[in-house]
Amino acid sequence: MRASPITMAIVYFVIGVLLVFFAIQHVNAAGWNFWAYLIVALPQLNL
């Protein structure tokens, strides 16, 4: 059984919001380093 497009859109939106939140928190705590760039670049991958 495949998930509906609405369900997949909600899942991707939530994952994107979480990654943005974690990236902002990490940059505020530690500045721009490798992990911050990785968190920002991860959503760019179209897997």
N, C-alpha and C positions, 0 to 999 in steps of 0.2 A: 504494500500500500504506500503510495507516494503522498508526501505532504502537499497541502495546497499552497499556491503562490503567496497568499496572504500570510500563512504561517511562516513560510521561509523568509518573507520580508521582515516580519516581526523579529525572528531569530537573528537575522543579520543586523538589524537595527540595534538590538540589545547588545550584541557582541561589539558593534562599533562604538556605542556609547560607553561601554565598560572599558574598552581599550583607550579611548580618549581620556576617560577619567583617570585610569592608572597612569597614563603618560603625563598628565598634568600634575598628579600627585608626586610622581617620581622626579620630574624636573624641579618642582618646588623644593623637594627634599635634598636632591643630590646634584642638581644642575644637568646640563646636557652632556651625557657621556654615551658610551656604546649602547647600554641597555635602553636609554631613552630613545635613541635613534631606532633601535630594533622594535620597540613598542610602537613607534610611529610608523615604521615601514611595514610592519606585519599586516595591517589591514589593506595595504596596497597590493598585496599578492592576490591574484585572482585564481584561487585553487578550485 
